[in-house]
């Protein structure tokens, strides 16, 4: 009788150990199977701020696939502030993204400040137009915007 109970207990222990091993394997495989992927698209636009103002109007080559721009990070010298008076991104189907009168400083994500992502359609050139004013304390400096498909 004791031997029977011991055998049943051992079987139950083996089943529980197997189930636990299986669960650990599944969860650790899931963590390995979802690596962080680098952005597939990065567009960098630069502008010179002169007299506290800038203006940029540029066209990029056609995109091979429709792409969602999820971040547009602004890089300025520390302490520099200003206003983006207008951003307009136009693609093959017309206006893809627009925004105006956004107060900015270094590190601002223009996509978040303007209320949402930009969907850039494949197949045609992308035109990026931006204007800004009121930049200080340096009236003459550089501005950089990095558009990316990652958050």
N, C-alpha and C positions, 0 to 999 in steps of 0.2 A: 504494500500500500504506500509506504513512504517512497519506495523506488518509483512507483507510478507517478506520484505527485512531483517528484524531482525531475522525471523525464518531461512531463507536461510543462513544468516551469522552465526547463532548458529550451524547449521548443518555442515557448512564448517569448523568451528572452532573445532567441535567434531571430524570430520574426520582427520583433521590435527593433533590434539592431539593424536588420536589413532595411526596414522602413525608414529609420532615422538616417542611415547612410544614403538611401535613395533621395530623401528630401534635401539633405546637405548637397548632394551632387547636383540636383536640379537647380537649387538656388545659386550655387557657385557658378554653374555653367551660364545661367541667365546673366549674372553680373559680368562675366567675361565676354558674352556674346554681344553686349551693347557698348562697344567702346565709343569714346568721344570722337566724333568725326570733325575734321577741320572744315572751315568754310569752303564752299565750292566756288564762291564768287566774291572778289574784293575789288571795288572800284575806288581809286583815290583821286580826289580833285583838290587842287591847290589854287589859292588866290593870294594876291598881294593886296594888303590893305594900305591905301594911300590917302592921307588926309582924313582918316577915320572911316573911309568908305571902300567898298569893293564891288566888283561886278564880274561875273563869269558866265560864259555862254560857250558850251563845248558839246561835241557830238562823239559818242563812242561807237565802235563797230557793233553790228547786230549780235544779239545773244543767241547761242545755239539752242537754248531751251527757255521756256517761261521761268522766271526767277522771282521769288519773293524777297524783297529787301527788308530785313527785320531790324537792322540798326544802321544809323548814319551818325557816327561819332564825330564830334567837332573838336579839333585841337587848336588851341590858342596859347599864347604865352600866359604864364601865371598872372592872375589879377586882371587880365584883359576882359572887358565886357563890351557888348554891343547889341545891335538888333539885326536879325535876318529879316529884311523887308519882304523878300519874296524867294520862294523855291518853286521851281516848276520842272518836273521831269515828264518829257513827252516821248512816247514810243510809237510803234507802227499803228496802234489803234487810237491815237490821240493822247490826251492828258492821262498819265499814269499816277501822278502824285503832285499835290500842290499844298502850299502852306505860306502863311504870311505873318509878319509882325511878331516874331518870336524873340524874346530877350535871351541872350546866350552868354555863356562863359565856357572856359575850358572843360571838356568832358561831357558836355550836354549831348544826349542822343536825340537828334532832330526827329527821328521817326516817332519816339515816345512823345516829344514835345508837340508834334503836329497831329497826334491822335491816331496813328496806325501805320501798318506796313504799306510799302509800295509794291505793286505787282508789275514787273517789267515783262512784257510779252516778247516772245522770240520772233525772229524773222526780219526785223527792221532796225535801223539805227536808233539809238537812245539819245535824246538831247537833254542836257542838264543846264538849266539857267538859274542863277542865284544872284541876289543883290543884297547888300547890307550897308548899314550906316551907324553912326554914333559910337564907333569903336574908340576906346580909351583905356588906360592912360597913354598907351603908345598909339600915335596916329598913323604911324608907318610900320607895319609888321607883316607877318605871314599868317595865313589861315589854312587849315587842312581839314577836309571831310573824308572819312573812310566809310563807304557804303559796303555792307556785308549781308550775306543771307543767314547769318547766325545772330542769336540774341546777344 
